[in-house]
Amino acid sequence: MEIKDIPFEIFKPEDLTAEEHNGITGKAFWKVIKKGNVRFRIVEYSPGYQADHWCEKGHVVYVLEGEFVSELKDGRKDKLTKGMCYIVADNTDAHRSSTANGVKLLIVD
């Protein structure tokens, strides 16, 4: 990722309005700021959340609170807990998320 043409800016994620997205089960709440080619999100998945699609977008994902499972389309599954992160490039490993008890993530893509 190349970050360009974005001047220095301070913001508070808690001041952003959450967007609601339904999963197969549960809900995802995204607080988003997009500048240039960069999207910064604080994402919360409700307990019992399961994504409704395979994602092929590249991300850097950091677990702020809770835990979740990242499942890859090839069948691999990884459980990530507070303080863990993953990185994946665009169009490489399709993935989707689920959580039993809820999770709060920082995602940059």
C-alpha positions in Angstrom: 0.0 0.0 0.0 1.3 3.4 -0.9 -0.2 6.2 1.2 -0.1 9.5 -0.8 -1.7 12.9 -1.0 -3.1 12.8 2.5 -2.2 15.7 4.8 -1.6 15.2 8.5 -5.0 14.8 10.3 -6.1 13.9 13.8 -9.5 12.2 14.3 -11.4 10.3 17.0 -12.9 7.0 15.8 -15.5 7.2 18.5 -16.8 10.4 16.8 -17.6 8.5 13.6 -21.1 7.2 12.9 -21.3 3.4 12.7 -22.5 1.7 9.5 -24.5 -1.5 10.2 -23.8 -4.6 8.0 -25.7 -7.9 8.3 -23.8 -11.2 8.3 -25.3 -14.6 7.8 -25.8 -14.3 11.5 -25.2 -11.3 13.7 -24.2 -7.8 12.6 -21.0 -5.9 11.9 -20.7 -2.2 12.9 -18.1 -0.2 10.9 -16.7 3.2 11.9 -15.0 4.4 8.7 -12.7 7.1 7.6 -11.5 7.1 4.0 -8.8 9.4 2.8 -7.3 9.0 -0.7 -6.6 5.3 -1.3 -6.7 4.4 2.4 -9.6 3.2 4.4 -9.3 3.0 8.2 -12.1 1.2 10.1 -12.9 0.2 13.7 -15.2 -2.8 13.2 -17.2 -4.6 15.8 -18.8 -8.0 15.2 -21.7 -8.9 17.5 -21.7 -12.2 19.3 -22.6 -15.0 16.9 -21.5 -13.0 13.8 -20.6 -14.9 10.6 -19.7 -13.0 7.4 -22.1 -13.4 4.5 -19.3 -13.4 1.8 -15.8 -14.4 1.0 -13.6 -11.3 1.0 -10.8 -10.9 -1.5 -9.7 -7.4 -0.4 -6.3 -6.9 1.1 -6.2 -5.8 4.8 -4.1 -5.3 7.8 -6.3 -6.5 10.7 -5.5 -5.9 14.5 -7.7 -7.4 17.3 -8.4 -4.6 19.8 -10.8 -6.7 22.0 -12.3 -10.2 22.0 -11.5 -13.0 19.5 -12.6 -14.2 16.1 -11.9 -16.9 13.6 -10.6 -16.0 10.1 -11.5 -18.8 7.7 -9.8 -19.1 4.3 -11.6 -20.4 1.3 -9.1 -23.3 1.1 -10.3 -24.5 4.5 -7.6 -23.1 6.8 -8.9 -21.5 10.0 -7.1 -19.3 12.5 -8.3 -18.0 15.8 -7.1 -14.5 16.6 -7.2 -12.9 20.0 -6.5 -9.5 21.5 -3.2 -8.2 20.4 -2.9 -10.5 17.3 -3.1 -9.4 13.7 -3.0 -10.6 10.2 -2.1 -9.2 6.8 -3.3 -10.4 3.4 -3.0 -8.9 -0.1 -5.7 -8.2 -2.6 -6.9 -11.2 -4.6 -4.7 -13.8 -2.9 -6.5 -15.7 -0.1 -10.3 -15.3 0.1 -11.3 -15.1 3.7 -14.3 -14.5 6.0 -14.7 -13.9 9.7 -16.9 -15.3 12.5 -17.0 -14.8 16.3 -18.8 -16.6 19.0 -18.6 -13.8 21.7 -18.0 -10.6 19.7 -14.8 -8.8 18.7 -13.5 -5.3 18.0 -11.0 -4.8 15.2 -8.8 -2.1 13.7 -8.7 -2.7 9.9 -6.6 -0.7 7.4 -7.0 -1.3 3.7 
